[in-house]
Amino acid sequence: MLNRGWWDEEEEKGWRKSSRKMVMEAFEQEERKPKPNPQLLFSDVYREMPPHLRRQRAALERHLQHYGEHYPLEHFEK
């Protein structure tokens, strides 16, 4: 593209700057939304949850009950 004159370094710099700004604005907007409920980690793949995922879900629940104050759970959907 450079050799054909379709693009140059100034256009590249401008494109990078505007792209970065768009990405950062999108991140900021999405970070304001509540995060998905952690239980969705276990419920969106299988029709019936396999035993190993049931164990993992139970372990997560125990962990959050015990150490929940160390996680920003208020930022998650209920």
N, C-alpha and C positions, 0 to 999 in steps of 0.2 A: 504494500500500500504506500509505503514511503517512496519507493522508487517510481511509482506511477503518479505521485503527487496528490494522492487521494487523502493523505493524512500527514500531519507533521508533528513535531515535538510539542508545539504550543497547543495544538488540538488534543494531544495525548494528556498533557498536564491539566488542561481544562476539564477533559472528560473524567480523569481520575479524581479531581477535586469535587466535581458535582456528584459523581457516583458515590464517593465516600460520604458526602453530606446526606444524600438520599438514604444510604444504608444506616447511618447513625441516627437519623430522624426516625426511621422505621423501628430500629432497636428501642429507642426511647419511648416511642408510642406503645410498643408491645410490652415493654417492661412495666408499664403502668397498669396493665391488665392483670387480674388474678391468674396465678399459675394453675394448671390442671391439677385436680385432686390426685394425690399419689396413688390412690387405689386404681386409677386407670391404667397404671403399669401392668396390672394383672387381669384386666377385664376386656381388653379390646382385641385380642388375637384369637383365643379359642372359644368355641361354643361352650365346652365344658372344661373347666380349669384342671389341668393335670396336677397330680399330687405334689410334684416338686414346686410348682408355683403356689399351691396352697400353703406349703411350708414356708416359702419365702414371704408370702403376704403376712402370715402369722408372725414371722420374725420381724418384719417391718413394723407391724402394729405394736409388738412388745417393745421394740426399740424406741418408737415414738412416744409410747406411754412413759417409758423410763427416762428418756433424754429429750423429750419434746421441747423443753425450754431452750434448747440449743439450736433450734430450727425456726426459721421465720414462717411458721405455719399460718399466720394471719394473712400471708400473701398468697395462699392457695384457696381454690374454690372448695366449698364444703361439700 
